[in-house]
């Protein structure tokens, strides 16, 4: 009896370690759902911000999991499901409501590419074929494209620089390119982790990351979109550079 109670007690810390990061993962999922509801109610700005907040919780769940040593298969599966909602379905519906709804079924079809590519990207990541454990990801991470789209929507909502036709074309091409990048083999560096080790091992990269965050807070939507677009373009340029060097050698 005492042995059984001892084994039961020993499982409690492990369950607690798994539970805590899962709370943040669940908040990520809830924010994704709220983003969908807000977009459907024409609250575009709120929807975009819920996607950004979801990305914050997505970062925090990884940080808490490392801090508490609470990584688990359950947490990984929940994280993938949450990301599909927050960074697949939510941005797809956001851009549809913002600039593609007048196209009807065609607009829905174009925006659904984000959901489809995000699902394929996350499935590949779940089976261990998408990187993320080392210094790079294979394919554009789903949060990156979702944040870029959310930033673009916030920018255009506050300072519309495009006509309806131009907005439709720009959004459509962004969706197509981002979707292709998500399922591609283009290498993207992982975002700096919130840890002392990351600052010690990669001081320049971590410093640039926090400088970008500071600029985003100051200049808001425009800088936010441009920062994420820069990250996306750097991944493409990096892969092209490696391809050229390999072909030359």
SEMAR-219114 format. One line per field, with one value per residue: residue in one letter; x, y negated, z of N, C-alpha, C in turn; residue number from 1. Coordinates in nm, 2 decimals, always signed. Atoms other than C-alpha are relative to their C-alpha. Layout:
# SEMAR-219114
residu = c(a_...)
n_c1 = c(X_...)
n_c2 = c(Y_...)
n_c3 = c(Z_...)
ca_c1 = c(X_...)
ca_c2 = c(Y_...)
ca_c3 = c(Z_...)
c_c1 = c(X_...)
c_c2 = c(Y_...)
c_c3 = c(Z_...)
num = c(NUM_...)
***
This chain:
# SEMAR-219114
residu = c(x_x_x_x_x_x_x_x_x_x_x_x_x_x_x_x_x_x_x_x_x_x_x_x_x_x_x_x_x_x_x_x_x_x_x_x_x_x_x_x_x_x_x_x_x_x_x_x_x_x_x_x_x_x_x_x_x_x_x_x_x_x_x_x_x_x_x_x_x_x_x_x_x_x_x_x_x_x_x_x_x_x_x_x_x_x_x_x_x_x_x_x_x_x_x_x_x_x_x_x_x_x_x_x_x_x_x_x_x_x_x_x_x_x_x_x_x_x_x_x_x_x_x_x_x_x_x_x_x_x_x_x_x_x_x_x_x_x_x_x_x_x_x_x_x_x_x_x_x_x_x_x_x_x_x_x_x_x_x_x_x_x_x_x_x_x_x_x_x_x_x_x_x_x_x_x_x_x_x_x_x_x_x_x_x_x_x_x_x_x_x_x_x_x_x_x_x_x_x_x_x_x_x_x_x_x_x_x_x_x_x_x_x_x_x_x_x_x_x_x_x_x_x_x_x_x_x_x_x_x_x_x_x_x_x_x_x_x_x_x_x_x_x_x_x_x_x_x_x)
n_c1 = c(+0.08_-0.08_-0.08_+0.09_+0.02_-0.13_-0.01_+0.10_-0.05_-0.11_+0.05_+0.06_-0.09_-0.01_+0.13_+0.00_-0.09_+0.07_+0.12_-0.03_-0.02_+0.13_+0.09_-0.03_+0.04_+0.15_+0.03_-0.03_+0.11_+0.12_-0.02_+0.02_+0.14_+0.05_-0.03_+0.09_+0.13_-0.01_+0.00_+0.14_+0.09_-0.06_-0.09_-0.12_-0.12_+0.00_-0.04_-0.14_-0.07_+0.01_-0.10_-0.13_+0.00_-0.02_-0.15_-0.06_+0.03_-0.07_-0.13_-0.01_+0.01_-0.14_-0.09_+0.05_-0.03_-0.15_-0.03_+0.05_-0.03_+0.13_+0.03_+0.07_+0.07_+0.13_-0.02_-0.03_+0.12_+0.09_-0.06_+0.02_+0.14_+0.02_-0.06_+0.09_+0.11_-0.04_-0.09_+0.05_+0.14_+0.03_-0.04_+0.07_+0.13_-0.02_-0.03_+0.12_+0.10_-0.05_-0.02_+0.03_+0.14_+0.08_-0.02_+0.08_-0.07_-0.14_-0.08_-0.01_-0.10_-0.14_-0.04_-0.01_-0.13_-0.08_+0.04_-0.05_-0.15_-0.03_+0.02_-0.11_-0.12_+0.00_-0.01_-0.14_-0.07_+0.04_-0.07_-0.15_-0.07_+0.01_-0.10_+0.05_-0.07_-0.14_-0.01_+0.08_+0.12_+0.01_+0.12_+0.04_+0.08_+0.14_+0.02_-0.07_+0.09_+0.12_-0.04_-0.02_+0.13_+0.07_-0.07_+0.04_+0.14_+0.00_-0.05_+0.09_+0.13_-0.02_-0.05_+0.02_-0.08_+0.03_+0.14_+0.05_-0.06_-0.14_+0.00_+0.03_-0.12_-0.11_+0.04_+0.00_-0.14_-0.06_+0.05_-0.06_-0.14_-0.02_+0.05_-0.11_-0.12_+0.03_-0.02_-0.13_-0.11_-0.07_-0.05_+0.02_-0.06_+0.10_+0.00_-0.07_+0.07_-0.01_-0.08_-0.13_-0.09_+0.02_-0.07_-0.14_-0.04_+0.03_+0.02_+0.04_+0.13_+0.10_+0.01_+0.08_+0.14_+0.06_+0.01_+0.11_+0.12_+0.01_+0.05_+0.14_+0.08_+0.00_+0.06_+0.12_+0.04_-0.09_-0.13_+0.03_+0.01_-0.13_-0.09_+0.03_-0.04_-0.15_-0.04_+0.04_-0.09_-0.14_+0.00_-0.01_-0.13_-0.10_+0.01_-0.06_-0.15_-0.06_+0.02_-0.10_-0.13_+0.00_-0.01_-0.14_-0.09)
n_c2 = c(+0.12_+0.11_+0.00_+0.05_+0.15_+0.07_+0.01_+0.10_+0.13_+0.03_+0.04_+0.14_+0.10_-0.01_+0.05_+0.15_+0.05_-0.01_+0.08_+0.14_+0.05_-0.03_+0.11_+0.11_-0.06_+0.01_+0.15_+0.02_-0.05_+0.09_+0.13_-0.02_-0.01_+0.14_+0.07_-0.04_+0.06_+0.14_+0.03_-0.02_+0.11_+0.12_+0.07_-0.04_+0.04_-0.09_-0.13_+0.00_+0.00_-0.13_-0.09_+0.04_-0.05_-0.15_-0.02_+0.03_-0.12_-0.11_+0.02_-0.03_-0.14_-0.06_+0.04_-0.07_-0.14_-0.02_+0.04_-0.10_-0.14_-0.06_-0.04_-0.13_-0.02_+0.06_+0.14_+0.02_-0.02_+0.11_+0.12_+0.00_+0.03_+0.14_+0.08_-0.01_+0.09_+0.14_+0.05_-0.05_+0.04_+0.14_+0.10_-0.02_+0.06_+0.14_+0.06_-0.01_+0.11_+0.14_+0.04_-0.10_-0.04_+0.05_-0.10_-0.12_-0.13_+0.01_+0.05_-0.11_-0.10_+0.05_+0.01_-0.13_-0.05_+0.02_-0.11_-0.13_+0.00_-0.01_-0.14_-0.08_+0.04_-0.04_-0.15_-0.03_+0.04_-0.09_-0.13_+0.03_+0.03_+0.14_+0.08_+0.07_-0.04_+0.05_+0.14_+0.04_-0.07_-0.03_+0.06_+0.11_-0.03_+0.06_+0.12_+0.11_+0.05_+0.06_+0.13_+0.09_+0.04_+0.08_+0.13_+0.06_+0.04_+0.12_+0.11_+0.05_+0.05_+0.14_+0.09_-0.08_+0.05_-0.07_-0.01_-0.13_-0.10_-0.02_-0.08_-0.14_-0.06_-0.01_-0.11_-0.13_-0.04_-0.03_-0.13_-0.10_-0.01_-0.05_-0.14_-0.08_+0.00_-0.09_-0.14_-0.01_-0.04_+0.12_+0.00_+0.12_-0.01_+0.00_+0.13_-0.01_-0.04_+0.09_-0.06_+0.06_-0.08_+0.06_+0.12_-0.03_-0.07_+0.08_+0.13_+0.09_-0.04_+0.03_+0.15_+0.05_-0.05_+0.09_+0.13_-0.01_+0.01_+0.14_+0.08_-0.03_+0.07_+0.14_+0.03_-0.08_-0.10_+0.00_-0.06_-0.14_-0.07_+0.00_-0.09_-0.14_-0.02_-0.01_-0.14_-0.09_+0.02_-0.05_-0.15_-0.03_+0.04_-0.09_-0.12_+0.03_+0.01_-0.14_-0.07_+0.05_-0.05_-0.14_-0.03_+0.04_-0.10)
n_c3 = c(+0.00_-0.01_+0.12_+0.10_-0.03_+0.04_+0.14_+0.04_-0.04_+0.09_+0.13_-0.01_+0.05_+0.15_+0.06_-0.02_+0.10_+0.13_-0.01_+0.00_+0.14_+0.08_-0.03_+0.09_+0.14_+0.01_+0.02_+0.14_+0.08_-0.03_+0.07_+0.14_+0.02_-0.02_+0.12_+0.11_-0.03_+0.02_+0.14_+0.05_-0.05_+0.06_-0.09_+0.07_-0.09_-0.12_+0.05_+0.02_-0.13_-0.07_+0.06_-0.06_-0.14_+0.01_+0.02_-0.12_-0.08_+0.06_-0.05_-0.14_-0.04_+0.02_-0.10_-0.12_+0.01_-0.02_-0.14_-0.09_+0.06_+0.02_+0.13_+0.01_+0.13_-0.01_+0.02_+0.14_+0.08_-0.03_+0.06_+0.14_+0.02_-0.03_+0.11_+0.12_-0.01_-0.02_+0.10_+0.12_+0.02_-0.04_+0.11_+0.13_+0.00_-0.02_+0.13_+0.09_-0.04_+0.02_+0.14_+0.10_-0.01_+0.12_+0.11_-0.03_-0.01_+0.04_-0.11_-0.10_+0.05_-0.01_-0.15_-0.06_+0.02_-0.12_-0.09_+0.06_-0.01_-0.14_-0.04_+0.05_-0.07_-0.14_+0.00_+0.03_-0.13_-0.10_+0.02_-0.01_+0.13_+0.02_-0.08_-0.12_-0.12_+0.02_+0.02_+0.12_+0.04_+0.15_+0.04_-0.08_-0.12_+0.01_-0.06_+0.07_+0.10_-0.06_-0.05_+0.11_+0.06_-0.10_+0.00_+0.13_-0.02_-0.09_+0.07_+0.11_-0.06_-0.05_+0.11_+0.13_+0.11_+0.12_+0.04_-0.03_+0.09_-0.04_-0.13_+0.03_+0.06_-0.09_-0.09_+0.07_+0.02_-0.13_-0.04_+0.08_-0.03_-0.13_+0.00_+0.06_-0.09_-0.12_+0.04_+0.07_-0.08_-0.03_-0.14_-0.08_-0.14_-0.11_-0.08_-0.13_-0.12_-0.12_-0.10_-0.02_+0.09_+0.13_+0.01_+0.00_+0.12_+0.12_-0.05_+0.11_+0.05_-0.10_-0.01_+0.11_-0.02_-0.09_+0.06_+0.09_-0.09_-0.05_+0.11_+0.03_-0.10_+0.02_+0.13_+0.01_+0.11_+0.11_-0.03_-0.04_+0.13_+0.07_-0.08_+0.04_+0.15_+0.00_-0.05_+0.11_+0.12_-0.03_+0.01_+0.15_+0.05_-0.06_+0.07_+0.14_-0.01_-0.02_+0.12_+0.09_-0.04_+0.03_+0.15_+0.04_-0.05)
ca_c1 = c(+0.00_+0.27_+0.47_+0.16_+0.11_+0.48_+0.46_+0.14_+0.31_+0.61_+0.39_+0.25_+0.56_+0.58_+0.21_+0.25_+0.55_+0.34_+0.04_+0.20_+0.33_+0.00_-0.19_+0.00_-0.05_-0.42_-0.42_-0.26_-0.54_-0.81_-0.66_-0.66_-1.03_-1.10_-0.92_-1.15_-1.46_-1.34_-1.26_-1.61_-1.76_-1.56_-1.34_-1.03_-0.78_-0.88_-0.85_-0.50_-0.39_-0.53_-0.30_-0.01_-0.10_-0.13_+0.23_+0.33_+0.17_+0.33_+0.67_+0.60_+0.49_+0.83_+1.01_+0.80_+0.85_+1.23_+1.22_+1.02_+1.16_+0.80_+0.83_+0.61_+0.45_+0.11_+0.24_+0.39_+0.07_-0.14_+0.11_+0.07_-0.31_-0.30_-0.07_-0.30_-0.58_-0.39_-0.14_-0.34_-0.71_-0.71_-0.48_-0.65_-0.99_-0.85_-0.71_-1.03_-1.25_-1.01_-0.94_-1.07_-1.43_-1.56_-1.42_-1.65_-1.55_-1.24_-1.12_-1.20_-1.00_-0.70_-0.70_-0.75_-0.40_-0.26_-0.46_-0.36_+0.01_+0.01_-0.14_+0.12_+0.40_+0.29_+0.24_+0.59_+0.72_+0.53_+0.70_+1.04_+1.10_+1.07_+1.36_+1.32_+1.53_+1.86_+1.94_+1.70_+1.36_+1.30_+1.03_+0.88_+0.75_+0.37_+0.39_+0.62_+0.38_+0.08_+0.26_+0.36_+0.00_-0.14_+0.12_+0.03_-0.35_-0.29_-0.08_-0.32_-0.62_-0.46_-0.30_-0.46_-0.21_-0.37_-0.69_-0.92_-0.78_-0.42_-0.50_-0.65_-0.35_-0.10_-0.28_-0.32_+0.05_+0.15_-0.07_+0.07_+0.43_+0.40_+0.21_+0.49_+0.76_+0.58_+0.60_+0.94_+1.28_+1.40_+1.61_+1.50_+1.69_+1.50_+1.40_+1.63_+1.51_+1.43_+1.72_+2.06_+2.23_+2.08_+2.22_+2.56_+2.58_+2.43_+2.47_+2.44_+2.14_+1.96_+2.04_+1.90_+1.59_+1.52_+1.60_+1.35_+1.09_+1.17_+1.12_+0.79_+0.67_+0.77_+0.66_+0.39_+0.22_+0.45_+0.77_+0.61_+0.52_+0.86_+1.05_+0.87_+0.91_+1.28_+1.30_+1.11_+1.33_+1.66_+1.56_+1.51_+1.84_+2.03_+1.90_+1.98_+2.33_+2.39_+2.25_+2.48_+2.79_+2.70_+2.66_+3.00_+3.18)
ca_c2 = c(+0.00_-0.24_-0.15_-0.23_-0.57_-0.65_-0.58_-0.79_-1.08_-1.06_-1.12_-1.45_-1.66_-1.53_-1.60_-1.95_-2.01_-1.91_-2.10_-2.44_-2.49_-2.33_-2.62_-2.87_-2.64_-2.64_-3.02_-3.02_-2.81_-3.03_-3.35_-3.19_-3.11_-3.47_-3.60_-3.40_-3.53_-3.89_-3.87_-3.73_-4.02_-4.27_-4.36_-4.33_-4.51_-4.30_-3.98_-4.07_-4.15_-3.82_-3.64_-3.84_-3.76_-3.39_-3.41_-3.55_-3.25_-3.02_-3.16_-3.14_-2.78_-2.68_-2.89_-2.75_-2.40_-2.44_-2.62_-2.34_-2.05_-1.99_-1.89_-1.60_-1.43_-1.55_-1.91_-1.88_-1.75_-2.02_-2.28_-2.17_-2.17_-2.52_-2.65_-2.52_-2.72_-3.04_-3.05_-2.86_-2.91_-3.25_-3.44_-3.27_-3.39_-3.73_-3.80_-3.67_-3.91_-4.20_-4.19_-3.88_-3.84_-4.03_-3.74_-3.49_-3.13_-3.23_-3.44_-3.16_-2.92_-3.15_-3.22_-2.85_-2.79_-2.92_-2.66_-2.38_-2.47_-2.53_-2.19_-2.02_-2.22_-2.13_-1.76_-1.75_-1.92_-1.68_-1.37_-1.54_-1.64_-2.01_-2.10_-2.33_-2.13_-2.27_-2.61_-2.61_-2.51_-2.35_-2.57_-2.89_-2.86_-2.91_-3.18_-3.39_-3.41_-3.47_-3.76_-3.91_-3.90_-4.03_-4.32_-4.39_-4.40_-4.64_-4.86_-4.88_-4.92_-5.23_-5.37_-5.22_-5.28_-5.05_-5.04_-4.75_-4.58_-4.64_-4.50_-4.19_-4.13_-4.19_-3.97_-3.69_-3.69_-3.71_-3.41_-3.21_-3.29_-3.23_-2.90_-2.77_-2.88_-2.69_-2.36_-2.43_-2.32_-2.68_-2.70_-2.95_-3.02_-2.96_-3.27_-3.34_-3.16_-3.36_-3.24_-3.35_-3.07_-3.22_-3.56_-3.41_-3.19_-3.43_-3.78_-3.96_-3.76_-3.80_-4.17_-4.23_-4.03_-4.25_-4.56_-4.46_-4.41_-4.75_-4.91_-4.73_-4.87_-5.22_-5.22_-4.96_-4.79_-4.91_-4.81_-4.49_-4.38_-4.49_-4.30_-3.98_-4.03_-4.08_-3.75_-3.58_-3.73_-3.65_-3.28_-3.28_-3.47_-3.24_-2.93_-3.08_-3.16_-2.80_-2.67_-2.89_-2.79_-2.42_-2.44_-2.63_-2.38)
ca_c3 = c(+0.00_+0.10_-0.21_-0.43_-0.25_-0.30_-0.67_-0.69_-0.51_-0.74_-1.05_-0.91_-0.97_-1.33_-1.39_-1.25_-1.48_-1.78_-1.66_-1.62_-1.98_-2.11_-1.95_-2.17_-2.48_-2.41_-2.38_-2.72_-2.86_-2.69_-2.83_-3.18_-3.14_-3.01_-3.32_-3.55_-3.36_-3.37_-3.74_-3.81_-3.61_-3.82_-3.53_-3.75_-3.51_-3.21_-3.43_-3.53_-3.18_-3.05_-3.30_-3.17_-2.81_-2.91_-3.04_-2.71_-2.52_-2.78_-2.68_-2.31_-2.31_-2.45_-2.20_-1.91_-2.03_-2.04_-1.70_-1.53_-1.74_-1.84_-2.20_-2.30_-2.60_-2.48_-2.46_-2.81_-2.96_-2.78_-2.91_-3.27_-3.24_-3.09_-3.36_-3.63_-3.49_-3.39_-3.68_-3.95_-3.92_-3.75_-4.00_-4.29_-4.18_-4.08_-4.43_-4.59_-4.38_-4.43_-4.80_-4.98_-4.88_-5.18_-5.40_-5.23_-5.28_-5.46_-5.17_-4.93_-5.15_-5.16_-4.78_-4.71_-4.85_-4.52_-4.32_-4.56_-4.57_-4.19_-4.13_-4.35_-4.19_-3.84_-3.93_-4.07_-3.75_-3.53_-3.68_-3.64_-4.00_-3.95_-3.73_-3.44_-3.19_-3.33_-3.46_-3.76_-3.89_-4.23_-4.38_-4.26_-3.90_-3.88_-3.62_-3.84_-4.13_-3.90_-3.73_-4.06_-4.19_-3.86_-3.87_-4.24_-4.15_-3.86_-4.08_-4.37_-4.13_-3.97_-4.29_-4.60_-4.88_-5.13_-5.34_-5.30_-5.61_-5.50_-5.15_-5.30_-5.52_-5.25_-5.00_-5.25_-5.34_-4.97_-4.90_-5.19_-5.11_-4.74_-4.80_-5.03_-4.78_-4.50_-4.69_-4.84_-4.72_-4.68_-4.36_-4.10_-3.78_-3.46_-3.26_-2.96_-2.65_-2.34_-2.14_-2.00_-2.21_-2.53_-2.45_-2.37_-2.68_-2.93_-2.79_-3.13_-3.25_-2.92_-2.90_-3.25_-3.16_-2.86_-3.05_-3.31_-3.03_-2.89_-3.24_-3.28_-2.95_-3.05_-3.42_-3.38_-3.68_-3.96_-3.79_-3.67_-4.03_-4.17_-3.89_-3.97_-4.35_-4.29_-4.10_-4.39_-4.66_-4.47_-4.46_-4.84_-4.90_-4.66_-4.84_-5.19_-5.07_-4.95_-5.27_-5.48_-5.27_-5.30_-5.68_-5.71_-5.49)
c_c1 = c(+0.09_+0.09_-0.09_-0.02_+0.13_+0.01_-0.10_+0.05_+0.11_-0.05_-0.06_+0.09_+0.00_-0.12_+0.00_+0.09_-0.06_-0.11_+0.02_+0.02_-0.13_-0.10_+0.03_-0.03_-0.15_-0.04_+0.03_-0.12_-0.13_+0.01_-0.02_-0.15_-0.07_+0.03_-0.10_-0.14_+0.00_+0.00_-0.14_-0.10_+0.05_+0.09_+0.15_+0.13_+0.01_+0.04_+0.15_+0.08_-0.02_+0.10_+0.14_+0.02_+0.02_+0.14_+0.08_-0.01_+0.08_+0.15_+0.02_-0.02_+0.13_+0.09_-0.04_+0.04_+0.15_+0.03_-0.04_+0.03_-0.13_-0.04_-0.06_-0.06_-0.14_+0.01_+0.04_-0.12_-0.10_+0.06_-0.03_-0.15_-0.03_+0.05_-0.08_-0.12_+0.04_+0.08_-0.04_-0.13_-0.02_+0.06_-0.07_-0.14_+0.01_+0.02_-0.12_-0.10_+0.06_+0.01_-0.04_-0.14_-0.09_+0.02_-0.08_+0.08_+0.14_+0.09_+0.01_+0.10_+0.14_+0.05_+0.02_+0.14_+0.09_-0.03_+0.06_+0.15_+0.04_-0.02_+0.11_+0.13_+0.00_+0.00_+0.14_+0.09_-0.02_+0.08_+0.15_+0.07_+0.00_+0.10_-0.06_+0.08_+0.14_-0.01_-0.09_-0.12_+0.01_-0.14_-0.04_-0.09_-0.14_-0.02_+0.05_-0.09_-0.13_+0.03_+0.02_-0.14_-0.08_+0.06_-0.05_-0.15_-0.01_+0.05_-0.10_-0.13_+0.02_+0.04_-0.02_+0.07_-0.04_-0.15_-0.05_+0.06_+0.14_+0.01_-0.03_+0.12_+0.11_-0.02_+0.01_+0.14_+0.07_-0.04_+0.07_+0.15_+0.03_-0.04_+0.11_+0.12_-0.02_+0.03_+0.13_+0.11_+0.10_+0.04_-0.03_+0.06_-0.11_+0.01_+0.08_-0.09_+0.01_+0.08_+0.14_+0.10_-0.01_+0.08_+0.15_+0.05_-0.01_-0.03_-0.05_-0.14_-0.11_-0.02_-0.08_-0.14_-0.07_-0.01_-0.11_-0.13_-0.02_-0.05_-0.15_-0.09_-0.01_-0.08_-0.12_-0.01_+0.10_+0.13_-0.02_+0.00_+0.14_+0.10_-0.03_+0.03_+0.15_+0.04_-0.03_+0.10_+0.15_+0.01_+0.02_+0.14_+0.11_+0.00_+0.05_+0.15_+0.06_-0.01_+0.10_+0.14_+0.01_+0.02_+0.14_+0.10_-0.02)
c_c2 = c(-0.13_-0.02_-0.07_-0.15_-0.07_-0.02_-0.11_-0.14_-0.04_-0.05_-0.14_-0.11_+0.00_-0.05_-0.15_-0.07_-0.01_-0.10_-0.15_-0.06_+0.02_-0.11_-0.11_+0.05_-0.02_-0.14_-0.04_+0.04_-0.09_-0.13_+0.02_+0.01_-0.14_-0.08_+0.03_-0.07_-0.15_-0.03_+0.02_-0.11_-0.13_-0.08_+0.04_-0.03_+0.10_+0.14_+0.01_+0.00_+0.13_+0.10_-0.03_+0.05_+0.15_+0.04_-0.02_+0.12_+0.12_+0.00_+0.04_+0.14_+0.08_-0.04_+0.06_+0.15_+0.03_-0.04_+0.11_+0.14_+0.07_+0.03_+0.14_+0.02_-0.06_-0.15_-0.03_+0.01_-0.11_-0.13_-0.01_-0.03_-0.15_-0.09_+0.01_-0.09_-0.15_-0.05_+0.06_-0.05_-0.15_-0.10_+0.02_-0.07_-0.15_-0.07_+0.01_-0.11_-0.14_-0.04_+0.10_+0.04_-0.03_+0.10_+0.12_+0.12_+0.00_-0.05_+0.10_+0.10_-0.05_+0.00_+0.14_+0.07_-0.01_+0.11_+0.13_+0.01_+0.01_+0.14_+0.10_-0.03_+0.06_+0.15_+0.05_-0.03_+0.10_+0.13_-0.02_-0.02_-0.14_-0.08_-0.05_+0.04_-0.05_-0.15_-0.05_+0.08_+0.02_-0.05_-0.11_+0.03_-0.07_-0.13_-0.12_-0.06_-0.06_-0.14_-0.10_-0.04_-0.08_-0.15_-0.08_-0.05_-0.12_-0.12_-0.06_-0.05_-0.14_-0.10_+0.07_-0.07_+0.06_-0.01_+0.14_+0.11_+0.03_+0.09_+0.14_+0.07_+0.03_+0.11_+0.14_+0.05_+0.03_+0.14_+0.11_+0.02_+0.06_+0.15_+0.09_+0.00_+0.09_+0.15_+0.02_+0.06_-0.12_+0.00_-0.13_+0.02_-0.01_-0.14_+0.02_+0.04_-0.10_+0.07_-0.07_+0.07_-0.06_-0.13_+0.02_+0.06_-0.08_-0.14_-0.10_+0.03_-0.04_-0.15_-0.06_+0.03_-0.10_-0.14_-0.01_-0.01_-0.14_-0.10_+0.02_-0.07_-0.15_-0.04_+0.08_+0.08_+0.00_+0.07_+0.15_+0.09_+0.00_+0.09_+0.14_+0.03_+0.01_+0.14_+0.10_-0.01_+0.05_+0.15_+0.04_-0.03_+0.10_+0.13_-0.01_+0.00_+0.14_+0.08_-0.04_+0.06_+0.15_+0.03_-0.04_+0.10_+0.14)
c_c3 = c(+0.00_-0.13_-0.11_+0.02_-0.04_-0.15_-0.05_+0.03_-0.10_-0.14_+0.01_-0.05_-0.15_-0.06_+0.01_-0.10_-0.14_+0.00_-0.02_-0.14_-0.09_+0.02_-0.11_-0.15_-0.02_-0.02_-0.14_-0.09_+0.02_-0.07_-0.15_-0.03_+0.01_-0.13_-0.11_+0.03_-0.03_-0.15_-0.07_+0.04_-0.05_+0.09_-0.04_+0.09_+0.11_-0.05_-0.02_+0.13_+0.08_-0.06_+0.05_+0.14_+0.00_-0.02_+0.13_+0.10_-0.06_+0.04_+0.15_+0.04_-0.02_+0.11_+0.14_+0.00_+0.02_+0.15_+0.10_-0.04_-0.02_-0.14_-0.01_-0.14_+0.00_-0.03_-0.15_-0.09_+0.02_-0.07_-0.15_-0.03_+0.02_-0.11_-0.13_+0.01_+0.00_-0.12_-0.14_-0.03_+0.02_-0.10_-0.13_+0.00_+0.02_-0.14_-0.09_+0.04_-0.04_-0.15_-0.11_+0.00_-0.12_-0.12_+0.02_+0.01_-0.04_+0.11_+0.11_-0.04_+0.02_+0.15_+0.06_-0.02_+0.13_+0.10_-0.05_+0.02_+0.15_+0.06_-0.04_+0.07_+0.14_+0.01_-0.02_+0.13_+0.11_-0.01_+0.00_-0.13_-0.03_+0.07_+0.12_+0.13_+0.00_-0.01_-0.11_-0.01_-0.15_-0.04_+0.09_+0.12_-0.01_+0.08_-0.07_-0.10_+0.06_+0.06_-0.11_-0.06_+0.10_+0.00_-0.13_+0.01_+0.09_-0.07_-0.10_+0.07_+0.06_-0.10_-0.13_-0.12_-0.14_-0.04_+0.03_-0.09_+0.04_+0.13_-0.03_-0.07_+0.09_+0.10_-0.06_-0.02_+0.13_+0.04_-0.07_+0.04_+0.14_+0.01_-0.06_+0.09_+0.12_-0.03_-0.07_+0.09_+0.02_+0.15_+0.07_+0.14_+0.10_+0.07_+0.13_+0.11_+0.11_+0.11_+0.01_-0.10_-0.14_-0.02_+0.00_-0.13_-0.12_+0.04_-0.11_-0.05_+0.10_+0.02_-0.12_+0.01_+0.09_-0.04_-0.09_+0.08_+0.05_-0.11_-0.03_+0.10_-0.02_-0.13_-0.03_-0.13_-0.12_+0.02_+0.03_-0.13_-0.07_+0.07_-0.04_-0.15_-0.01_+0.04_-0.11_-0.11_+0.03_-0.01_-0.15_-0.05_+0.06_-0.08_-0.14_+0.01_+0.02_-0.12_-0.11_+0.04_-0.02_-0.15_-0.05_+0.05_-0.06)
num = c(1_2_3_4_5_6_7_8_9_10_11_12_13_14_15_16_17_18_19_20_21_22_23_24_25_26_27_28_29_30_31_32_33_34_35_36_37_38_39_40_41_42_43_44_45_46_47_48_49_50_51_52_53_54_55_56_57_58_59_60_61_62_63_64_65_66_67_68_69_70_71_72_73_74_75_76_77_78_79_80_81_82_83_84_85_86_87_88_89_90_91_92_93_94_95_96_97_98_99_100_101_102_103_104_105_106_107_108_109_110_111_112_113_114_115_116_117_118_119_120_121_122_123_124_125_126_127_128_129_130_131_132_133_134_135_136_137_138_139_140_141_142_143_144_145_146_147_148_149_150_151_152_153_154_155_156_157_158_159_160_161_162_163_164_165_166_167_168_169_170_171_172_173_174_175_176_177_178_179_180_181_182_183_184_185_186_187_188_189_190_191_192_193_194_195_196_197_198_199_200_201_202_203_204_205_206_207_208_209_210_211_212_213_214_215_216_217_218_219_220_221_222_223_224_225_226_227_228_229_230_231_232_233_234_235_236_237_238_239_240_241_242_243_244_245_246_247_248_249)
***
